Amino acid sequence: MKDGVCLRRAVNLIDEIDFEDYGERHAFNDIYETLLRELQSAGKQGEYYTPRALTAFITSKVAPKLGERIADFACGTGGFLVDAIKYLRLQVKTTEDNAILQNSIIGIEKKQLPYMLCTTNLLLNDISDPQIIHGNSLERNVREYRDDEKVSVVLMNPPYGGNEQSSILNNFPADLRDSETADLFMIEILYRLKREGRVGIILPDGFLFGTDNSKVAIKKKLLEECNLHTVVRLCGSVFTPYTSIATNLLFFDKTGPTKETWFYRFDLPEGYKAFSKTKPLTLEHMKVIDEWWDNRVEIKDEKEDESLTDTYKSKKYTINEIISNGYNLDLCGFPHKEEIILEPEELIQNYEQERTKLNKAIDDKLAVIMQMLREG
């Protein structure tokens, strides 16, 4: 705005907005969300813009209640918190209810820019004094949390792929220490979740099938202290264009140890080879999970050959089956096509055959075109 005339025009446009009008004020929500989505800095250092279809779906399944404390310990720009606010606002009937809502949302963000964006996001969603802390959730010793610091609901997509300093690792029990950031946040949640509390979290595949000592110890603690009732496997393109890392939705509550866990594989919609920036994941796509969620049935994959091992799109596994599998939660995953490795001579022969077929198809097509031109 080095040009004074342009600045004056911008001021005049802003002056026309009625900030007291509820509709106009809330139009900023959509505008702001669009700006956040288009941020070019998204996807650095294991932090990605979470598709709003995922935040809305997870929030609806965890179903926060008015009066509960809802937290995101790595809140980024506040996508989960905003969806929690929208979900709770439907329960607000009085001014007292609204006052409760104002103090229900808690966020912590390590980086300066996302912290500022999140605070603004909550202000635009009518939270007058956002309780967003600028800091690192992992800097506190997890064994020091008091009961009044614990929360009833956690909604998160923690950063993953990063590593924390050794000074941070000292805040966690020795047998659970893991340099992977996402694993540390899982430990954080287990220590900060109230009895009867509920969690919806997005985690990478590495957490499910990791077999090193610390990962197994974290999963063992999760299954012994919480009820991991549902795992939804997501395809790798969900976070396109930021990353192709395959992720999963984990839903659990602190009502007792896990007895059984349902796994469901969310396949790409018909006609999709992958989600993309122009064809992103939407809530409409999530309806298939909604339908399954309320009517859970085992779904076996079709086999090309009866000699092949049975695989499942959806299946319930008991805790004994999970333990006997070495706490490997890589179940109902995406099928891996076996690649046949040919000898060099055979590979060259195959290429030559394919080239001959392709050349013939081109020649046939050219002959048709030439014939049409002669007849024309």
N, C-alpha and C positions, 0 to 999 in steps of 0.2 A: 504493500500500500504506500509506495513512494509517491504516487500521484494523488494529490489532494482532492481532485475531482472524483476519482474512483472511491476514495475513502468516504467522501460526503454522500455519494450514492449508496454505499453500503450502509452507512448510518441511517439514511432515510428509509431504506428497506427494512432494517431492523426495527425502526421506530413504528412501522406499520403493524408490527406483530403485537397482538393483545396477549400479554403474558398472564393475564388473569383468566383468559378463556381456557377451559379445561381441554377442549379438543385441540386447539393450536399448540398448547404446551406439550401435549402428549404426541403430537406429530413429530416433535424433536426426537422421541425415542427411536422411531424407525430410521430417521436421518442419521442419528448417531450410530445405530447398529450397522448401517451401511458403511459409514466411515471406518468403523472398527474392522469390518470384514475385509475392507480394501487396503488395510494397512500393509505396506510393503515389508515391514519389519517382522511380520508374523512368521513363525516357523524357525526362528533362530534359537540355538541352544536348547533344543528339545521342547520348546514352547510353541503351541499351535492354537490357532483360533478354533474353538470347538463348535462344530455345526450346531445351529440352534435347534435342529430337529432332535439331536441327541440330548441337549440340556433339557428341553421341554419333556421329552419322553422319560428320561431318568427321574426328573422332578415329579412327574405324574405318578410314577410307580413307587417312589419312596413316600409320596403323599404327606408332606409336612403339615402339621396342625398349628393353628394359631396358639401362641403361648410357648411353643417349643423354640429353643435356640438352634438356629440353622447356621452352619459354618462351611466355609471353603478356605482351607489353609494355604492354598496357592491360587488365589482367585483371579489372577490375570485382569482382564477388562470387566469381569463381573457377570459373565453370561449366566452361570448357574444361579447366582444371587438374584439377578433380575427375574429369572423364571420362578424362583421361590417366592419373590414378592408378588408376582402376578397370581400365583397359585393361592397364596395366603389372602390376597385382597378379596377373593371371592367369599372368604369366610368373615370379612369385616362387616358388621352390622351397625356398630355404634362408634362414637368418638373414643370411647374407652378401648374398643377393639383396635382402632387405628393406632392408638398410643402404644398398645402391646406390639403391633406390627413394627412400629418404628424402632423398637429395641430388640427385635428378634433376629436380625441379620448381622452376621459377623464375617469379616473377610480379612485375610492377611496376604500381602503381596510384597515380594522381595525387591522387585525392580521399580525404579522411580516412575517411568512413563506409564506402564500398566496400572500402577497404583493411582496415579492422577486420573487416568481414563476411567477406572472403576469407580472412583469417588464421584466423578461427573455423571457416570451412568446411573448411579443410585439417586443422585440429586434429581436427574431428569425423570426418575420413576417415583418421585414424591417422597423420598426418604430425606427428611430435613437435616439430619445430623448423622451421616453414614459412619458406621463403626468399622472403618477399614484401617487396618494397621499397616504401616510401612515398615516391614521387617521380615526376617527369615523365621518361619515357624519352627524350623529344626534347630534353632540356637538354644532352645530350652531343654533341660534334662527332662525326659518324658516321665520319670518317676516322681517328679516334684509337683505334678498337677493336682490341685485340690478339687474336691467334688464340685464346688461352685464355679470352677473353670471349665468343666466338661459340658458337652453339647448333646442335644437329642438327635440331631440330623446332620449328616455330612454329605455334601454333594461336591464331587471333585473330578478334575482331569489333571492330575499332578504332572509336573514336568518329568520327562524320562529321557534316559540316554546320557544324563549329566552325572557328575561325580562331586561329592562333598569333601571338604577338607577333613583331616584327621581330628581336628578340634571339634567338629560337628559330630563325628562318629562317636566321640566319647559320651555324648548325651543319650546313648542307647545301650541296652544290655549287651554284653560282649557276644553272647551266642546269636544275637539278632543283627549285629552290625553288618551292613552291606553298603558299599560305596554307591550303588545305583540309587538315584534320587527317589524314584517312584517307590522302591521298597521301603525307604526310610519314612515316606509319608504314610505308607500302610501301617507301619509300627506306631507312628504318631496318632493315627486314627484309633488304633486299638487301645491306646492309653487315654485318649480324650473323649471316648464315646461313653455316654451314660448307659446305665442299665435300661433295657428296652429300647435303646437308641437304634437308628436305622441309617444305612449308608448306601449310596449309589455312586460308583466310581468307575472311571475308564482307566484300564491298565494295558500295557503292551503284552504281546505273546510271551515275552521272556519271563514274566512273573509266573505264568501258568506252568510252563514246562521246565523252569529252572530247577536244577538238581544239586546245586552246591549247598553246603551246610547251612548258610545263613538263610537262603531262600526257602529251603525245606523247613527250617525252624520257624520262619515267619508264617508259612502256610499252616504248619502244625498249630501254632498259637491261634491263628485265625479260626481254624476249624474246631478247636477245643473251647474257645471262649465265645465264639459267635456262630450264628446259624447262617451259613452261606447257602441260601436257598436257590439262587439263580445265577447262571453265567450265560451271557449272550456273546457268541463269537461274531466279530465284525470282519468284513473283508478289508483288504489293505488300502483300497482307494477311497475309503470314507473321509480321510483327511486331505484328499487331493485339493489343491496342488501343493500343499505344504510338506507332506510326507506320505510314503507308501507303507509305513510300518503298520502291520496288522495289530488291531486293538480289540479289547473285550470289555463288556459291561459286567461288573460284579455287583450283586445286590446281597446285602447281608444285614442281620440285626443282632443285637446283644440280648437275645431272649433265652439263650442256652446253647449248648454245643450243637454242631451240625450232625444231623442224622442221615440226611440225603440231600443231594444237589441236582437240580435240573439243568441240563445244558441244551442250548438251542443255537443252531447255526443260521445266521442271517445271510442268505444268498443274495446275489445281485438280482434286481428285478428283471423280468423277461425283456429282452431286447437291449440290455445294457452289457457292455463289455467291461465297463468300469465307471465309477462316478467321476465327474470332472468339474471344472470351474463353471462350465456352461450347463452341465447336467448334475447338479449337486444333490446330496442326500436331502430328502424332505420328510415332513411328518407323514405325508401320504404313503411313502415307502415303508414307514414304521408300523403301518396298520397290520401287516402280517404278523408282527411280533405281538401286537395287542390281542389279536384273535387267538394266538397260541397261548398267551399269558393266562387268559381266563378259562382256557380249556386245554390243559396240558396233556398231550398224548405223545407216545413214542412214535417217531417217524424214521423208518428204515430207508436208507438209500437203495435205489435200484442197482442191481449188479449186472454187468455185461456177461459175466460167466459165473455159474453156480459154484465153481471151485474157489472163487475169491472170498476173502473174509468179509463178514457183515460190517457195514459202517452205518452210522446214524446221523441224521440231521437234528434229531432231538431225542434225548434219552435221560432217564433218571439213574443216578449212581448212588449207592449207599456209601456211608462213611467207611465201612470195612473195605469196599472195593477201591476207594480212593487211597486208603492207607496201604493196601496190598500193592497198589500201583506206584508206591514210593512218593505219595503226595504230588504226583504229576497230574495236573489239571488240564492237560492238553487233550480234551475229549470233545467229540462231535466237531472236529476241526474240518477244514476244507480239504477235499481229496487232492492228493498229489499224483499227478500223472507220471508214470514211470517212463524215463527216457531210455530208448534203446540205443546203445552205443555201437556203431557199425565199424567194421574194418575199413581202412582207407580206400581199398579197391572197390568194396561194395558201396561205400558212400559216393565215390565218383560215378559209379555205374548208375546209382539212383538219380544223381543230379543230371546225368546225360539223358536218362529216360524222361525225367520231368521236363527238361529243356526241349526234347523232341515233341512231347505232347503240347507244350506251350507254343512252339513254333508252328505246329500243325493247326492249332486253334486260331492263331493269328493269320495264317495263310488262308484258312477257310473264311474267316471274317472279311479279309481283304478281297477275296474272290467274289463274295456276295456284294460288296460295295461297288466293285468294278462293274459287275453285271448290271447293277441298278443304274450306274452312270451311263453305260452303253444304251440301256433301254430308254433312259431319260432323254 
